[in-house]
Amino acid sequence: MEIPGEYFVRVILVILMLGSVLMSSSAAEPQQLNLMPMPVSVQMQTGQLVIDPSFSVGISGQSDAQLQRAVERFLNDLRRQTGMPPLDMKVTSPVQAKLMVHREHESKAVQEVGEDESYSLEISTAGAKLDAVTTLGIMRGLETFLQLVQTTSDGFAAPAITIHDKPRFPWRGLMIDVSRHFIPLDTLKRNLDGMAAVKLNVFHWHLSDNQGFRVESKKFPKLTEMGSDGLFYTQDEVRDLIAYAHDRGIRIVPEFDMPGHSTAWFVGYPELASGPGPYQIERKWGVFDPAMNPAEERTYKFLDSFIGEMANLFPDQYFHIGGDEVNGKEWDANPNIQMFVHAHGLKTNQDLQAYFNTRVQKIVSKHGKIMVGWDEILRPDLPKNIVVQSWRGQDSLAAAARQGYRGILSYGYYLDLMWPASRHYAVDPMGDGAANLTPEEKQRILGGEACMWSEYVSPENLDSRIWPRAAAVAERLWSSQDVTDVSSMYERLENVSRWLDWLGLTHNSSYGTMLRRIAGSNDISSLQTFTDVVEPVKDYTREEIATVEATSLSPLNRVIDAARPGSDTARHFADLVDALMGDQADSNAKQEVRTLLIRWRDNQANLQALETQSFLLREIVPLSRDLSAVAATGLQALDYLDRGERAPDAWATQQFALLAEAQKPKAQLLLMIVPSVQKLVEASSGQKAPSPQK
């Protein structure tokens, strides 16, 4: 029987509770399927396939270098995951292999949107078989196999299972901005490994902005000589990363932002700009006035030569021109541009940008590419083959689809906003305004991209800002639309997060390293207790409440830079509080809640020694005191509940005021246990907390 979507997730959880799934012939302990993204359909079988040093892979039919490398990479990952000796596990003949791989034909030399990524995986106690139409499908199936391998009481094993799988959307991307903070190649490569592991297939490389131009141009060398601070990728390095990504089934789409977000272009080539200059690399964040001059033919001559050079460097069919957030101030102040506007019958700056986009689109097309741009490029006079990337939402995406344009969604997937995984997970490209599209219009929605803008990331903390939340976005773009169980998502996300450690991602390992530097000590237990229950402020609040304006030269070495976007500890605490307050109060949950509250109440005393010896901890002292006070409030509420007494009104009023104060950001951090403690106070007092003042 095939079990699709969310229903499958629920069935598996129930079966696990009954202890009857994934049982080997020797009665091994039951184990959960920690698959992410969740496959389209799964059939559970009886037993498991043992993974031991004799494990081997055979390739039936024709093979090619890309497929061979994919299999070798799979074996290397399996060796790391199991700790098996490197001389064991090998590629052998299909007759002898434990895993037989069969592919109908090789993938295209230049990967295309919509290329077949489907696969079928059958695992029995005797062996396994992986079938796919293309090498891409084999890659996706091998990643699923790796996720299935678990540590059991009898050794490493994968459950007997049959999976048929394919992606829901053909465009499943991750954008990384390397302009505001430069990200070296080794960091990008390990993130490509993470993308491949969760079946993302587009790396959108944001390569230029006001803060830096990051790719070598041999035709226009001053772009990097003067506009990069010496931090850029040579063309050979770009080719190396493209090959690395291609081997993992990932397309690389370059973005060179124009006509705005382009100050770094003008440092070396001021003649492209609409204003008089002089120009220098921007160190701050925001929307700046400089923009390319759309009234000068030399602008288009320059872009024709530059785009031609980059089109030869980047093989992908798509070329991103940015096109967002042009404020038009330089255009308004330039008499020659205003004369041009009137001479061409243009009424607004939006009309002028549309003229620019039309000219650039023809250049992009001339060099064999398809233009991609942010929402602002959408105008009905552009060819229907362009792709609109929506940061404004599904309504904007749907509007493009109704006009005949293809689109990808990034609204709701901005990882830099520090939203929890559940919030990203709830956003669907086919939701809201896109839900009522016709079947033909829905086909124009290609998928989506998670975005990591880099104002507050460095090579050190980049991984922790992307992972594991990007895996939740990956599931939204791969799996069926009805796979929406948040509890299941978090349970599987926790396992996938640990699994990504094997690939070299540093989202977990960098945490302790950063805390040790902040503390100036190897004993970080009290600091970690504090940091585990705080999160960075959300959206753009970090900039809005900053006491000192951040720049690209500001060190990213504060607690906010180490704190995780989502506090698993606070989320677990919230679940415990809900459990103890349920219809059938959970005594174990109550005891665990009390234990945690005592730890947090006493933590300030433990943290004081570190606070006096590290200047980086001074700013968190008020919030650390809040944690202690909030925990004490929670313990008092528990005492009232334990005694069956109603807490006095005056006490409740006082605690609600304390909690409201503790909920305010301090050191640009949020104390995430406050809402759960508020529930305890409400339950013990029979009162509702006052609504926050606006």
N, C-alpha and C positions, 0 to 999 in steps of 0.2 A: 504494500500500500504506500503510495506517495503522500508525504505530509508537507504541504507548502507553508512558507511564511511564518507569521507569528504563532499560528496554531502549533507548528512543529516545536517552537521554542517552549511553549507551555507544556506540551506533551512530554518533552524531554525532562523538564524539571519535575513533573509528577512522577515519571518513571524512575528518576534518580532517587526520589524520596522513598520509593518502594524498594530500592536497592536491587533492581533486576536488570539494569542495563550495563552493557559492556563487560559482562562476566566471562572470564576465561574458563577453560575446562578445569582449572585448578582453583576455581572460586576466588578470583582476585577481587579486591575491593572495587565497588562501582566508581566510575569516573565520569565527569561531565565533558560534553563536547564544547570546547572553548574556541569555537570557530568564529572568525570575524574577518570579512563580512559573512553573514549567514548565507549558506547556499540556497539556491532556488528550491531544490527538493532533495530529500534524504530518505533512504530506506535503511533502517537498522537491521543488522543481522546478529547471529549468535557467535560469540567468541572474539578472538583478537589475533592479530598478526604480530608475532614476536620480532622485535628489532634487535639483532645481535651483530657481532662482528662479521658474520657471514653474509649480511645483507648486501645485495647487489642490484644494479639496474641494467636492464637490457633495452636496446632501441631496435624496434622492428621496422622493416621497410627502409626507405631512404633517410639519411641523416645529413645534417649540414653543420658548419662550424658553430652557428648560433645555438642550435639544439644541443650539441655536444657540450658547449660551455654552460648551458643552463643545467644540464644533468650533473656536471662536475660541481657546479656551484651548490646545487641541491645536496650533493653528498658531503661537501665541505660543511654546509650548515647543519646537516644531520650529525656529523661527527662532533661539531662543537656542542650541539644540543645534548648529545648523549655522552660526550667525553670518550667516545671510542677511539682507538689508536688510528693515526692517519694512514697506516699501511693497510688497514682493513677497509671494507666497504669499497666497492669498485664497480666500474662499468664492465659488463660481461655479455655473453650471448643471451638472446631472449629465452632460450630453452632453460638456462640455468638460473635466470634472474628471479629474485623475489618480487621486484617491481618491473613490469614490462610496460614500456612507453611506446605508443604508436601514434604517429602524426600523419595526416593525409598529405599535406604539402607545406613547404616552408613559408614563413611569413615574408611579407614584401620587404625589399631592401630598405625602403623608406616607409616606416610605419604610417598607416592611414587611419583616419577617424572611421570607426565602424568596422574595422577589420575583426574577423571572427575570434573571440576570446573564450568561446564555450569549451567545456571539457566534461568528460565522464570519468569518475574514479570508482573502481570496485576493489574492495579489500576483503579478503577472506582469511581464514586461518592458514591457508596454504600459500597465499601470495597476493599480489595486487596488480591491477591493470589500469593504466591511464591512457585514455583515448582523447584526441582533439583533432580539429580540422587543421589548425595552424600551430606553429611553435609558440605563439602567444598563449594559446589555450593550454599547452603543456606547461608553460611557466606558471599560469594561474593554478593549475591542478597540483603542481609540485608544492606550491606554497600551502595549499590546503592540506596536503599530506603531512607537511612539517607541523602544522598546527594540531593535527590529530595524534601525533606521537606524544605519549604520556609516560610518566614514571609509575609503574605498578608494583605490587608486592612480588611479582615474578620477574621483573625486569622492565625494559622499555618495550612498549607495544602500541599499536594502533588498532582501534576497534574495527571489527568486521562491519562493513557499511557500504552502501552504494549511493553515490552522489551524482546528480546531474545539475550542471550549473552554467550560468551565463550572466553577463552583466545587464542591469536594467538600462543604464545609460552608457553611450560610447565614450563620453568625455568626462573623465574623473581625475581632477587635477589638484595640484598644490602649487601655489604661487609663493615664491620667496623673493623678497626685496633685498637686493645686495647693494643698493645705492646708499641708503641712509647709514647703514653699517656694513662694511665689507665682510663677506663670509668666504673663507678659503675653501679650496676645492675638496679637501679631505672631509670637511664638515658637510658639504653638499653631497658628497658621495655616500656617506652613511645615511643621510636622509633619503637619498634615492633607494638605498637598500630597504629602508623602512616603508617607503611608498610601494615598492614591489611586493613586500610582505603582505600588505593589506589590499593589493590589487588596484592601487591608483596608477593611472597610465599617462598622465600629462604633467610635466614639470614646466611651469610657467616661470620664466627667469626674468625678473624685473631688473633690467641692466642699466638704466639711466634715470636720473632724477636730479633735483636741485642740488643734492649733496654729493653727487659723484657720478662720473661716467666710467663704466667698468669693463669695457671690451676694447681691446686693441684694434685700431683701424690703421691699416697701412697707407690708405689714401689720405686720411686726415689724422696724422699722428698727434696733433695738439689736443685732441679730445681727451686722451689719457695723459699726455705729458703735462697738461695744465689743469685738467678737470677731474683728476682722480686721486690726488695726494700720493701717487705712486702705487695705489692699491687697485689693480685691475687684472683681468685674465688675458693672457696672450692668446692668439688665435690657435696655437697648438694646444693650449690648455682647454680651450672651448671644444676643439675636436675630440680631445680625450674624454671630456665629460659627456659629449653627445654619444660617443661609442659606448661608454659605460652605461648610460641610460638605455640605449638601444638594446644592449644585451639583457636588460631587465624588463623589456617590453614597455619602455617609457619614452614618449615623445618629448622633445624639448622645444617649447615655443618661446622665442625671444620677445621681449618688450623693450622698445626704445620710445620713451614718452615724448610726445609732440602734440600740439605746438606749445603747451604749457608744461610745467614740471621740467623745465629744460635749461635752467641756469648753468648747469655744468657744461652744456654744449658751448655756451657763449664765452666762457673764460678763455678758451682758445680761439673761438671764431665769433667775435662780437658782431660781425656783419650779418649774422643770421637773426639777430635780435630786433625787436621792434622799438626798443629804447636806446638812449645814447650810451648807457653803461657808465663807468666801467663795471665789469662783472667779476664776482669771485664765488667760489664754492660756498654754498649756504651751510651754516652750522646748526641752524635752528629748524624747527618743524613748521609745517603749515602750508597755506597757499600763497605763493609769491607772485609779484606782478610780472616778471619777465616772461615773454612769450615770443615764439618765432614770428618773423615778419611774413604774413601771408600775401602781401602786396608786391613783393619783390621776386622777380624771376630767378634771381641768383639763389634764393632759398630752395626752390624746386630743383635747380641744377645740382646744388649740393646734395639734397636728399636723394636725387636719382642716382648719383654716384655712390653715396653711402649705403642706401638700401640695396643697390646692386651688389656691393661688396659683402654685406651681411647676408643677403639671400644666397650667395655662393657658400658662405660659411655655415649657415644653418640649413640643413636639408629639409626640415619639416615644411609641410605645405602651407602652414599658417604663420603670419607675421603680425605681431601686436604693435599698434602705434600709440597706445595709451588714449590720449584725447580727452582726458578728464580735467575738471577744475581750472578752466581758463577764466580769470576774472576780467579780462579785457581792458585793464587800466592803461597798459602801454599802448594798446591799439587806439584808445580814445584820445590819448595825449600826442599821438603822432600825426601831424598834418598830412603827410603823404599817404598814410593809410586811410585817413578820413576822405581824402580826395578819391582814392581808389574805391572806397565803399560807395560813394555817391555816383561815381562813373559807372559802376556795375549794378546799380539799382539795388544794393543790399540795404536792408533796413536795420538790422541788429547785429551785435557781435556774434550771435548764434548763426546768423546767415553767413557772416564772414568765416567763421570756423567751418561751416558746412562747405563753403567754397574751398577752403584749405584741405579738408578731408577728401573732397572729390578729386582734387589734384593729386593728393598723396595716394589715394586708392588706385588711380591709374598707374602711378609709378610702381606700387606694390604688385599690381597685376602684370605690368610689363615684365617684371622680373620673376614671374611664374608663381607668385604667392597669393594667398587669400588674406584679406585684411581683417584683423580683429581689433576691437576697441571697446572702451567702456561706454556706459549708457549714453554719454553725451554725443557720440558720433551718429546716433540714430536719426536719419533724415530720409524721407521717401525718395530723394533723388539719387541715393546710392544704390549700386547693384545689389541684387538679392542674395548674392553669394557671400557677402560679408557676414561676420559673426559678432554679435553684440554681447559683451560681458556685463551683466547687471549687478551693480552694487546697491541699486535702489529698491530691489525687491521683485516679487513674482508678478506684480501688476505691470511693472516696466518690461519684464521678460515676456509677459503675455502680449503686451502691446506690440512688441517687435514681432512676435510669432504671427499675430493677426495681419501684420503688414507684409508677411512673407519672408521675414528674416530669421535666421537661426540664432540661437542664443545659449548662453551658459550662465548659471546663477552663482554669484558669490555672496550676495546679501545673506546674512545669517551664518556665514562660514568664515567670518573674520576672526581668526584665532588670536590676533593681537589685542582684541577687546576683552580678553580674559573671561569669557563666558564659560560656564560649566559645560561639560560634554552633553548633558541632557538638553540644553538649549539649542546647541548646534544640531543635535539629533532630531529635534522636533521640526526643523525647517526642511521642507521638501520642494524640489524644483517644480513639482506639479501641484503645489498647494496654493491656497489663497486665490489670487487673480488668475493663476494658470489652470485652476481646477476645471474651469468651464470651457476650455478650448475644445475645438473639434478634434477628432482623431488626426486629421491631416496637420492641423496646427501644432498638436502635441509632438509630432515627429520632428518639428523644428527645434525643440528644446533638447540640446545635445547632452546636457548634464550640468556639472557644476565644478567649482574649484574652491578649496579652502585657501585662505590668504594669510600670509605672515608678513605684515609690514614691519620694518625693522627699526623703528625709532628707539625701542627699548630692548633690543636683543643684541647679543654678541655671539661669537662662536661658542662661548662657554655655556650660555643658557638658552640658545636657540632651540635645541632639541626639547627642552622642558616646556617650551612655549608651543611646540607643535604636537608632541606626543605625550600621552596616548590619544589626545582628543581628535587628532586627524583620522584615527581609525574609526571613530564614530561617524565622521563625515563620509569616509570611504564606504561604510556599510550603507549609509543612506543612499549613496549613488550606485551601489552595486546590487543590493538585495531588494526583494519585493517591497512594495510600498507599505504593505501591511505588517512588516517587521518593525514594530514600534514599542515593544516592551522595554521600558527604561531600566527596570530592575535587572532583567536579563542582560541588557546592554552593559551595565556597569559591572556585573559579575564577570562577563566575558572580557570586558575592557581591561580589568585588573590583571587577568591572566595574559592577555595579549601584550600588555605593557611589560610584564616580566619576560615574556618570550622575545620581545624586541631587544632586550639586553644582549641576547646572544648574537645579534647582528652588529653590535658595537654602538647602538644608540646610547646617548649619555643622559637621557631625561631623568633617570633614577640615580645614576652614579655621580652626577655633578652636584646633586643636592647636598650631600654631606661635605663634599669638597668646598663648596661655597660657604656653607655654614661654619666650617672650621676656620676659614680665612676671616669671616666676619667676627667670630668669637676670639680669634687669636689664641685658640686652644684646641687641643684634640678632644677635650671633654665637652661635647656639645649637647649632652642629653637634655639639659634644661632649655637650651635655645631651640632644639628640635621640637620639644614638647610644645613650646610657644608657636613656632613657625608651622607646625602641623595643623593648627586650627585657625590660621589666618590665610587670607587670599589678597592678591593685589586688587585695588579698586578697579571698577569695570568701565567699559567704553573709553571715553577720553577724559575721565575724571582726573587721571594722574597729572595731566597738563593743567587742568582747570584749577586744582587746589595746590599746585606746587608753590613752595615758598621761594625756590630758586629755579629759574628757567633752565630746563635741560637743553643740552646741545649734543651734537655728534661727538664731542670731545669729553662729555661727562662720563666718569667711570660708572659702570653698571655693577657695583659691588655692595649694594645695600640689601637689607632683608627683603624688600619688595622685589628685588631682582632674583632672589633665590626662592621665594615663596611660590608654591605651585598655584596655577590658575584655579584648580579645583581641590578643595580640602577633602580627601577621602575620610579622614578622621572625623570631621564635622558631619559629613553625610552619614557615616556609620552611627554616630551619636544621635543624629536625628531619627534614624530608624529604630534605635533602642528606645528612645523616648516615646515614639509612637507605639512600640510594642508594649511598654509597661503601662501605657494609658489606654490600651485597647479594651474591648469588652471582656476579654479573658486576660487579665494582667499577667505579664510574664515576669516571674520572680527573678529569673536569671538575668533578664534585661535590666531589672531594677538594680540588682547588685552591681552589674557592670557599669551602669550609669553612675552609681554612687562612687565606684572606684575611680572612674575618670574625673568626676567632679573634685574629688579629694586631691588627685594628682594636679589638676589645674589650679586649685585653690592654693596649694603649697608651692607652686612652681616659681612664683615671684621671689620667694626667699632663696631658692636655689639659683635663680638667674642673676641675683644682685652682684655676685662676685665677678661674673663675666661683664656685666654692664659697667662696672667701674674700671675695667682694664681695656675695654675696646670702645673707641670713639664711634664706631659704626653701630653700636647698640644703644647709644644715648637716646636716639629718637623713638625707640620702641618702648621706653620705660613707661609712659602713660598707658599704652595699650596692654602692656604686661600686667600692670596694676588692675586694669579693667578685667583682664582674664581672671585674676584671683578673686576680685569682687563678684563677678558674674557667677563663678563657680560656687562661691559661698552662698549666694542667693539660691542657686539651684539646690544646694544641700539643705538649706532651710525649708524650701518648698517640699523636698522629699520627706523631711521630718514631719511636716504637717500632714502629708498624705499617709505616711506610715502610721501616725497616731489617729488618723481619721478625724482630725480637727480641721475646721475651716480657718484659714489664715486671716488675721485681722485686716480690716479694710485699710487702716493707716499703713500697715506694713506693706500691703500689696501696692498701694499708691507710691510709696517710697521706692520699691523695687522696680516698678515700671519706669520711673524716672531714671533710676540707675541704668536700666537696660537700654533705654532710649539714648542715653549719653554714650554708653559703650558701643552702640551700633554705629556711631558716627566714625568716619575714617580718621585714622591717626597714623602718621608716617606713611600715608597713602596705602594703608592696609585696612582690611575689614576683619573683624572678629566674628567668625562664622558660627559659633555655638550660641549666639545670643537668641535667635528665634526659637531654638529648642528649649532653652532655659525659660524663655517667656511662656511657652506652653505649660511648663511645670508650675510657674507662678499662677497662671490663669486657672489651672486645674485645682491648685491648693486653695485659691481664694474665691473661686466661683465668679471671678470678674474677667472681663475682656480688657486687654491693654488699650489705652487711648490711641486713636489713629495718629500717625505721625503728622506733625505740623508742616504745611507746605510753605 
